[in-house]
Amino acid sequence: MKLVSRSAIVVLGSLAAASPVAAQEYPGIWTGLYAGAHTGYGEVFDEPAGFDVGGGLLGMHLGYNYQIGSTVLGVEGDYTGSWMEDGVLDVDYLASIRARAGYAFGNALLYGTIGYAWADASTLGGSVDVDGLVLGAGLDYKFAQNWSARVEGLQYWLEPENGGGDFDVGVVRAGVSWHFN
């Protein structure tokens, strides 16, 4: 009976893989407005100050892409709540507005991104607003006509608005997006 069950699973799996639905490629049309959610992990580090604080992230993003052949250009804004805290430093959120440029191949989009970032951090001395540069790279993959999944890494270089020591934030996150096209 086990052999029959395993054989049936193999046959059904092979049929499903060979079916037109499984083999369908969604057009790599990246032009249009999209919105989505992401989650991940971030780490704040500053060698001179000697701190290294990590924690979870949860956020949302909104953007627009324009595809010219295989080249994709776009802009994206995001807001990410943070649980990067250790009792001395607590990063409440990260936000950015970034330009994106990438290369589309099939249903995949490999991209680089750069832009302006800001965040709110709380220390023992109170709340501190910080801003600076964000740079990163990622991969989007359209798994359905209007849906894509993504993974990306971002590096933030942030300075307090009132001066003082700067700090770096490294982020790795994954998400999904709905494309309105």
C-alpha beads as a LAMMPS data file, in Angstrom:
LAMMPS data file: protein, C-alpha beads

181 atoms
180 bonds

1 atom types
1 bond types

-500.0 500.0 xlo xhi
-500.0 500.0 ylo yhi
-500.0 500.0 zlo zhi

Masses

1 110.0

Atoms # bond

1 1 1 0.000 0.000 0.000
2 1 1 2.880 2.376 0.779
3 1 1 4.363 1.811 -2.682
4 1 1 1.022 2.584 -4.360
5 1 1 0.589 5.764 -2.290
6 1 1 4.110 6.956 -3.083
7 1 1 3.681 6.133 -6.774
8 1 1 0.379 8.021 -6.875
9 1 1 2.014 11.062 -5.256
10 1 1 4.881 10.983 -7.768
11 1 1 2.490 10.663 -10.741
12 1 1 0.178 13.428 -9.481
13 1 1 3.143 15.682 -8.757
14 1 1 4.539 15.099 -12.258
15 1 1 1.179 15.884 -13.856
16 1 1 0.832 19.059 -11.809
17 1 1 4.338 20.196 -12.769
18 1 1 3.644 19.552 -16.460
19 1 1 0.252 21.288 -16.476
20 1 1 -0.119 24.612 -18.326
21 1 1 -1.001 26.411 -15.072
22 1 1 2.262 25.346 -13.403
23 1 1 4.307 26.208 -16.492
24 1 1 2.683 29.611 -17.021
25 1 1 5.029 32.567 -16.984
26 1 1 3.574 35.875 -15.949
27 1 1 4.685 38.767 -18.096
28 1 1 7.514 40.672 -16.456
29 1 1 5.626 43.910 -16.798
30 1 1 6.894 46.024 -13.927
31 1 1 5.398 49.381 -14.975
32 1 1 2.849 50.734 -12.517
33 1 1 1.943 51.489 -8.935
34 1 1 2.468 48.881 -6.212
35 1 1 2.021 48.608 -2.441
36 1 1 3.009 45.957 0.033
37 1 1 4.236 44.824 3.419
38 1 1 7.609 43.606 4.606
39 1 1 9.248 42.077 7.662
40 1 1 12.839 41.429 8.598
41 1 1 15.715 41.994 10.973
42 1 1 17.834 45.075 11.600
43 1 1 20.971 45.835 13.549
44 1 1 22.260 49.216 14.758
45 1 1 25.979 49.439 15.309
46 1 1 28.450 52.138 16.227
47 1 1 32.056 51.130 16.895
48 1 1 33.207 54.267 18.716
49 1 1 30.207 54.181 21.088
50 1 1 30.510 50.415 21.432
51 1 1 26.872 49.478 20.922
52 1 1 25.326 46.784 18.773
53 1 1 21.518 46.552 19.009
54 1 1 19.344 44.235 16.914
55 1 1 15.675 43.367 16.551
56 1 1 12.694 42.655 14.336
57 1 1 11.078 44.908 11.739
58 1 1 7.576 45.185 10.281
59 1 1 6.517 47.758 7.724
60 1 1 4.868 48.832 4.495
61 1 1 6.038 50.217 1.170
62 1 1 4.534 52.090 -1.774
63 1 1 6.186 52.712 -5.119
64 1 1 6.005 53.208 -8.841
65 1 1 8.117 51.541 -11.560
66 1 1 8.539 52.324 -15.239
67 1 1 9.910 49.592 -17.518
68 1 1 11.837 50.382 -20.727
69 1 1 12.840 47.086 -22.354
70 1 1 14.653 45.167 -19.620
71 1 1 15.503 48.321 -17.656
72 1 1 13.219 49.257 -14.766
73 1 1 13.365 52.689 -13.084
74 1 1 11.276 53.639 -10.082
75 1 1 10.749 55.380 -6.797
76 1 1 9.686 53.836 -3.480
77 1 1 8.790 55.094 -0.024
78 1 1 8.637 52.933 3.064
79 1 1 7.852 53.063 6.764
80 1 1 9.175 50.321 9.026
81 1 1 8.390 49.873 12.711
82 1 1 11.320 48.546 14.701
83 1 1 11.998 46.404 17.747
84 1 1 15.730 47.212 17.724
85 1 1 16.225 47.992 21.397
86 1 1 18.390 47.127 24.378
87 1 1 17.233 49.451 27.189
88 1 1 19.768 52.162 26.307
89 1 1 18.931 52.634 22.633
90 1 1 15.521 52.046 21.059
91 1 1 15.001 52.663 17.320
92 1 1 11.260 53.337 17.005
93 1 1 11.021 53.377 13.195
94 1 1 12.958 53.723 9.945
95 1 1 11.565 55.491 6.862
96 1 1 12.967 56.311 3.448
97 1 1 12.264 57.646 -0.015
98 1 1 14.484 55.958 -2.605
99 1 1 15.205 55.795 -6.321
100 1 1 15.358 52.272 -7.785
101 1 1 17.045 51.032 -10.955
102 1 1 17.036 47.440 -12.075
103 1 1 17.179 44.772 -14.727
104 1 1 14.150 42.566 -15.481
105 1 1 14.642 39.011 -16.721
106 1 1 11.570 36.818 -17.015
107 1 1 9.472 37.294 -13.897
108 1 1 12.449 38.532 -11.848
109 1 1 13.703 42.050 -11.198
110 1 1 17.191 42.582 -9.779
111 1 1 17.599 46.158 -8.530
112 1 1 19.745 48.652 -6.686
113 1 1 18.361 51.513 -4.620
114 1 1 19.606 54.749 -3.054
115 1 1 17.881 57.583 -1.222
116 1 1 17.151 59.694 1.826
117 1 1 16.292 58.057 5.156
118 1 1 15.120 59.242 8.545
119 1 1 14.351 57.566 11.848
120 1 1 13.393 58.193 15.442
121 1 1 15.527 56.747 18.199
122 1 1 15.094 56.943 21.956
123 1 1 18.049 56.995 24.310
124 1 1 18.404 57.547 28.029
125 1 1 18.635 61.256 27.174
126 1 1 15.292 61.316 25.294
127 1 1 14.082 61.082 21.720
128 1 1 16.510 61.822 18.890
129 1 1 15.624 62.427 15.224
130 1 1 18.234 61.089 12.806
131 1 1 18.560 61.243 9.027
132 1 1 20.979 60.366 6.272
133 1 1 21.678 58.078 3.343
134 1 1 20.291 54.611 2.555
135 1 1 21.762 52.270 -0.059
136 1 1 20.716 48.738 -0.954
137 1 1 19.908 45.972 -3.407
138 1 1 17.165 43.418 -3.836
139 1 1 15.290 40.896 -5.924
140 1 1 11.560 41.007 -6.771
141 1 1 9.825 38.013 -8.335
142 1 1 6.331 38.083 -9.879
143 1 1 4.681 34.829 -8.842
144 1 1 1.222 35.875 -10.094
145 1 1 -0.139 38.527 -12.461
146 1 1 -0.472 41.189 -9.753
147 1 1 1.691 39.747 -6.942
148 1 1 5.421 39.790 -6.327
149 1 1 7.673 38.628 -3.506
150 1 1 10.893 40.381 -2.569
151 1 1 14.040 40.104 -0.540
152 1 1 16.361 43.060 -0.032
153 1 1 19.235 44.368 2.017
154 1 1 19.584 48.016 3.017
155 1 1 22.385 49.939 4.727
156 1 1 21.562 53.214 6.508
157 1 1 24.119 55.864 7.549
158 1 1 22.289 58.163 9.983
159 1 1 23.286 61.265 11.978
160 1 1 21.353 63.027 14.743
161 1 1 19.869 66.336 13.596
162 1 1 21.353 68.090 16.643
163 1 1 24.862 66.743 15.951
164 1 1 26.714 64.128 17.906
165 1 1 27.735 60.611 16.969
166 1 1 26.300 58.918 13.926
167 1 1 25.304 55.285 13.671
168 1 1 24.786 52.675 11.002
169 1 1 21.825 50.352 10.547
170 1 1 21.941 47.168 8.477
171 1 1 18.598 45.648 7.458
172 1 1 17.565 42.422 5.726
173 1 1 13.883 42.094 4.887
174 1 1 11.400 40.100 2.836
175 1 1 7.946 41.106 1.659
176 1 1 5.083 40.883 -0.785
177 1 1 3.601 43.537 -3.070
178 1 1 0.317 43.992 -4.927
179 1 1 0.724 45.590 -8.370
180 1 1 -2.185 47.761 -9.515
181 1 1 -1.620 47.109 -13.237

Bonds

1 1 1 2
2 1 2 3
3 1 3 4
4 1 4 5
5 1 5 6
6 1 6 7
7 1 7 8
8 1 8 9
9 1 9 10
10 1 10 11
11 1 11 12
12 1 12 13
13 1 13 14
14 1 14 15
15 1 15 16
16 1 16 17
17 1 17 18
18 1 18 19
19 1 19 20
20 1 20 21
21 1 21 22
22 1 22 23
23 1 23 24
24 1 24 25
25 1 25 26
26 1 26 27
27 1 27 28
28 1 28 29
29 1 29 30
30 1 30 31
31 1 31 32
32 1 32 33
33 1 33 34
34 1 34 35
35 1 35 36
36 1 36 37
37 1 37 38
38 1 38 39
39 1 39 40
40 1 40 41
41 1 41 42
42 1 42 43
43 1 43 44
44 1 44 45
45 1 45 46
46 1 46 47
47 1 47 48
48 1 48 49
49 1 49 50
50 1 50 51
51 1 51 52
52 1 52 53
53 1 53 54
54 1 54 55
55 1 55 56
56 1 56 57
57 1 57 58
58 1 58 59
59 1 59 60
60 1 60 61
61 1 61 62
62 1 62 63
63 1 63 64
64 1 64 65
65 1 65 66
66 1 66 67
67 1 67 68
68 1 68 69
69 1 69 70
70 1 70 71
71 1 71 72
72 1 72 73
73 1 73 74
74 1 74 75
75 1 75 76
76 1 76 77
77 1 77 78
78 1 78 79
79 1 79 80
80 1 80 81
81 1 81 82
82 1 82 83
83 1 83 84
84 1 84 85
85 1 85 86
86 1 86 87
87 1 87 88
88 1 88 89
89 1 89 90
90 1 90 91
91 1 91 92
92 1 92 93
93 1 93 94
94 1 94 95
95 1 95 96
96 1 96 97
97 1 97 98
98 1 98 99
99 1 99 100
100 1 100 101
101 1 101 102
102 1 102 103
103 1 103 104
104 1 104 105
105 1 105 106
106 1 106 107
107 1 107 108
108 1 108 109
109 1 109 110
110 1 110 111
111 1 111 112
112 1 112 113
113 1 113 114
114 1 114 115
115 1 115 116
116 1 116 117
117 1 117 118
118 1 118 119
119 1 119 120
120 1 120 121
121 1 121 122
122 1 122 123
123 1 123 124
124 1 124 125
125 1 125 126
126 1 126 127
127 1 127 128
128 1 128 129
129 1 129 130
130 1 130 131
131 1 131 132
132 1 132 133
133 1 133 134
134 1 134 135
135 1 135 136
136 1 136 137
137 1 137 138
138 1 138 139
139 1 139 140
140 1 140 141
141 1 141 142
142 1 142 143
143 1 143 144
144 1 144 145
145 1 145 146
146 1 146 147
147 1 147 148
148 1 148 149
149 1 149 150
150 1 150 151
151 1 151 152
152 1 152 153
153 1 153 154
154 1 154 155
155 1 155 156
156 1 156 157
157 1 157 158
158 1 158 159
159 1 159 160
160 1 160 161
161 1 161 162
162 1 162 163
163 1 163 164
164 1 164 165
165 1 165 166
166 1 166 167
167 1 167 168
168 1 168 169
169 1 169 170
170 1 170 171
171 1 171 172
172 1 172 173
173 1 173 174
174 1 174 175
175 1 175 176
176 1 176 177
177 1 177 178
178 1 178 179
179 1 179 180
180 1 180 181
